[in-house]
Amino acid sequence: KEINNKVCDLIDGCTLCVHGKISYIDELDEIDNVNVRLKENKEYRLGRKVKPEVQWAGDGVIVLSMFLPTGERTSHFASLEIARNLGLKETEVIHKQIMHPAEGTYVEVKGVLPFSIDLEEVRMPEIIPNLEPEYVEKIVREKNLKVVAATVGEDEHSVGMREILDIKHEGIEKFGFKCYYLGTSISIEKVIDAAIEVDAKIILISTIITHGEIHRINMRRLNQLAIEKGIRDIWNRALERLQFLIP
C-alpha cells in the first residue's frame, strides 16, 4: 500500500505547497484597494514623513486627555469642540470619568491629525551633555557653596524639600553643598536672615501652589526682601563668578 508523505498529496498538493493553484483576482474597487492604500502611506513607510499612528502607517490618530471643570454631558461636547478647534478631524469621545461632582470630568478624545511632519525639515538643537557628577562636586567643594532651604508660609509639607537636599535621597548634599534646612511654615524674613547669617549664596523655598497665587506672592516677597537687605546683587555677582555650568 502506497503511503503519502502529506495529506494534500491525495489532491496533487494544496495551495501552500503548489503556489500555481492560487487564483489571484484584481481589486474590484478602484478607489479603495490595497494598491491605493499602499501608495497613500508610502512616504510614512519609507520614513520620509511622520504622523502619529494607531491602526496603520500614517493614520494620524491621536488621543487628547483633558480635565474640564464641568459636568459629564457638558464636558463631553465641550471636549469635542476643543478638539475640532485644534484642527482634528473625525473627533470622538472615547472615555470620560467624573472625578467628583464638585470638581469636574476627565475626558479622552480621539481625532485624526490633518497634517504630517517632513522629517527633513525637522530642526533639532545640539545635544548638550550633562555635567559629570565628579566635576560638579569638585566645583561645589572649591566654592564652599552653602544652601538655606525652608518650606515657607503656612505650609507644613517637608518631604519634597528633603528629597532635594538629603544625601540619603540622592539630594544635592552628595555634591558637597552645605545645606541648612530651617523646617516648615517659616517666614520669608527668617529665610533671608538665615542666609545672611551663614553666608549662603543659594536659597531654596518650597511653597504650596494655590488659586490664591500664594506661591507667586511668596516668590515676590523673597525677591523684594533680598533687594531690601542688599544681598540680591551680591548673589547675582556670585553666580556670575561661579560659571561652573560651562566647563
matplotlib code that plots the C-alpha trace (Angstrom):
import matplotlib.pyplot as plt

x = [0.0, 1.4, 2.0, 1.5, 4.0, 1.4, -2.3, -2.5, -0.6, -4.0, -5.1, -1.7, -0.8, -2.5, -2.1, 0.6, 2.7, 1.8, 1.5, 0.3, -3.0, -3.6, -6.0, -5.3, -8.0, -7.7, -9.1, -12.6, -12.8, -10.8, -10.9, -10.4, -8.0, -4.6, -2.6, -4.2, -3.7, 0.0, 0.5, -1.1, 1.2, 4.3, 6.2, 5.4, 6.6, 9.8, 10.4, 10.3, 7.3, 5.8, 2.4, 1.0, -0.4, -2.5, -4.0, -1.9, 1.0, 0.4, -3.3, -2.8, -4.8, -4.1, -5.8, -6.2, -6.5, -8.1, -9.9, -12.9, -14.4, -17.9, -20.5, -20.3, -22.6, -21.2, -17.6, -18.5, -19.5, -17.1, -14.1, -15.3, -15.3, -11.9, -10.6, -12.2, -10.8, -7.3, -7.9, -8.6, -10.9, -13.2, -13.3, -14.9, -15.1, -13.7, -13.6, -15.0, -15.0, -16.5, -13.7, -16.0, -19.3, -17.9, -14.7, -15.3, -14.8, -11.8, -12.2, -10.3, -10.9, -9.7, -9.1, -7.2, -4.3, -4.8, -1.1, 2.2, 5.8, 8.5, 11.5, 14.0, 12.6, 12.8, 15.4, 16.8, 19.1, 22.5, 22.7, 24.3, 25.9, 25.2, 27.9, 29.7, 28.8, 32.5, 33.0, 30.0, 31.2, 34.7, 33.4, 30.9, 33.6, 36.1, 33.5, 32.2, 28.7, 26.0, 22.3, 19.5, 16.2, 12.7, 9.1, 7.6, 4.2, 1.6, 2.8, 3.8, 5.0, 8.6, 9.1, 9.8, 12.5, 14.0, 14.2, 16.1, 18.6, 19.2, 22.1, 20.1, 17.7, 20.5, 19.9, 22.4, 24.3, 26.1, 27.7, 29.2, 26.6, 26.3, 22.6, 20.7, 17.1, 15.0, 11.8, 8.2, 5.9, 9.0, 8.6, 10.4, 12.2, 13.7, 14.9, 16.7, 18.2, 19.5, 21.1, 22.9, 24.0, 25.6, 26.8, 24.7, 24.7, 21.7, 18.1, 15.6, 12.0, 9.1, 5.6, 2.1, 0.6, -2.9, -5.6, -4.9, -1.4, 0.3, 3.3, 3.8, 3.3, 6.0, 8.4, 7.9, 8.4, 11.6, 13.0, 11.9, 13.4, 16.7, 16.9, 16.0, 18.6, 21.2, 22.1, 20.3, 23.1, 25.7, 24.2, 24.0, 27.6, 28.5, 26.6, 28.4, 31.7, 30.8, 30.3, 30.5, 27.9, 30.5, 33.5]
y = [0.0, 3.4, 5.8, 9.5, 11.9, 14.7, 14.6, 17.1, 14.6, 13.0, 16.1, 16.7, 19.4, 22.3, 26.0, 26.1, 23.6, 24.4, 28.2, 27.8, 26.7, 30.2, 32.2, 35.9, 38.4, 42.1, 44.6, 45.4, 48.8, 51.4, 53.9, 51.7, 48.9, 47.7, 49.5, 52.8, 52.4, 51.5, 54.5, 56.8, 55.8, 55.1, 58.2, 57.1, 53.5, 54.8, 57.1, 60.4, 61.8, 61.1, 61.2, 59.7, 56.3, 53.7, 51.2, 51.6, 53.6, 57.3, 57.1, 60.3, 59.1, 60.8, 60.9, 64.1, 63.8, 66.8, 67.8, 70.1, 71.7, 70.9, 68.1, 64.9, 65.9, 69.4, 68.1, 65.6, 68.1, 70.9, 68.5, 67.7, 71.5, 71.8, 69.0, 70.5, 73.9, 72.3, 71.1, 67.5, 65.5, 62.7, 63.6, 61.1, 60.9, 57.5, 57.8, 60.1, 59.9, 62.2, 62.9, 64.5, 66.2, 69.4, 69.3, 68.2, 65.5, 63.8, 63.2, 61.4, 62.5, 60.7, 62.5, 62.5, 64.9, 66.5, 67.2, 65.3, 66.3, 66.2, 64.7, 66.5, 69.8, 69.0, 71.1, 69.7, 71.6, 70.3, 67.8, 69.5, 66.8, 66.6, 67.6, 64.7, 64.4, 64.5, 67.8, 69.4, 68.1, 69.5, 73.0, 73.0, 72.0, 74.5, 77.3, 76.0, 76.6, 76.9, 76.5, 77.7, 75.9, 76.1, 75.5, 78.9, 80.5, 78.3, 75.2, 72.0, 70.0, 68.8, 65.6, 67.3, 69.6, 66.7, 64.8, 67.7, 68.2, 64.9, 62.8, 59.7, 60.6, 61.4, 65.1, 67.9, 67.2, 64.5, 67.1, 68.8, 71.6, 72.6, 72.6, 74.4, 73.2, 75.5, 73.5, 74.2, 77.2, 79.5, 83.2, 84.7, 87.1, 84.3, 82.6, 85.8, 86.4, 82.8, 83.1, 86.3, 84.7, 81.6, 83.4, 81.2, 82.0, 79.9, 79.9, 77.2, 77.6, 75.3, 76.8, 75.4, 76.3, 77.8, 79.5, 82.5, 82.8, 82.3, 80.8, 83.9, 86.2, 84.3, 84.4, 88.1, 88.7, 86.7, 88.8, 92.1, 91.3, 90.2, 93.6, 95.4, 93.6, 94.4, 90.8, 90.4, 91.9, 90.2, 86.8, 87.7, 88.6, 85.4, 83.3, 85.1, 84.3, 80.6, 79.8, 76.1, 75.3, 75.9, 73.5]
z = [0.0, -1.0, 1.9, 1.3, 3.0, 3.2, 3.2, 0.3, -1.9, -2.4, -4.4, -6.0, -3.5, -1.7, -2.4, 0.4, -1.5, -5.1, -5.4, -9.0, -7.6, -6.1, -8.1, -7.9, -8.8, -9.4, -6.9, -7.8, -6.1, -8.0, -5.1, -2.0, -2.6, -1.3, -4.0, -3.3, 0.4, -0.1, -2.3, 0.3, 3.1, 1.1, 2.5, 6.1, 5.4, 3.9, 6.8, 4.9, 6.8, 10.2, 11.7, 14.9, 14.2, 15.9, 13.5, 10.3, 9.0, 9.0, 10.0, 12.1, 15.1, 18.4, 21.8, 23.8, 27.6, 29.4, 32.6, 32.4, 35.5, 34.2, 34.4, 32.3, 29.5, 29.1, 29.2, 26.5, 23.9, 25.1, 24.6, 21.1, 20.3, 21.8, 19.6, 16.5, 17.2, 17.4, 13.8, 14.5, 12.2, 12.9, 16.6, 19.1, 22.9, 23.8, 27.6, 30.3, 34.1, 36.7, 39.1, 41.7, 41.2, 42.7, 40.6, 37.0, 34.4, 32.9, 29.2, 26.4, 22.8, 19.7, 16.5, 13.2, 12.6, 9.2, 8.6, 8.6, 9.5, 6.9, 8.8, 6.5, 7.8, 11.5, 13.2, 16.4, 18.8, 19.6, 22.4, 25.5, 27.6, 31.3, 33.6, 35.2, 38.9, 39.8, 38.1, 39.8, 43.2, 42.6, 41.9, 44.7, 47.2, 45.9, 46.2, 49.6, 48.5, 51.2, 50.8, 53.1, 52.5, 54.0, 53.5, 53.8, 54.7, 56.3, 54.5, 56.5, 53.6, 54.0, 52.0, 48.7, 50.1, 52.0, 48.7, 47.1, 49.9, 51.8, 50.7, 51.7, 48.8, 46.3, 47.1, 46.5, 49.7, 47.8, 45.6, 48.7, 49.2, 52.9, 53.5, 56.3, 56.4, 58.6, 58.6, 57.7, 58.0, 58.0, 57.3, 54.3, 56.7, 58.7, 55.5, 54.3, 57.8, 57.9, 54.5, 55.6, 58.9, 57.3, 54.2, 51.9, 48.2, 47.4, 48.8, 48.2, 49.2, 49.0, 48.9, 48.2, 44.8, 45.3, 43.3, 45.6, 44.0, 47.4, 45.6, 43.5, 46.5, 48.4, 45.5, 45.0, 48.8, 48.7, 45.9, 47.5, 50.8, 49.3, 47.5, 50.7, 52.6, 49.9, 49.0, 45.7, 43.6, 45.7, 44.8, 41.2, 41.1, 42.9, 40.4, 37.6, 39.1, 39.6, 35.9, 36.8, 34.2, 31.5, 31.8]

ax = plt.figure().add_subplot(projection="3d")
ax.plot(x, y, z, "-o")
ax.set_aspect("equal")
plt.show()
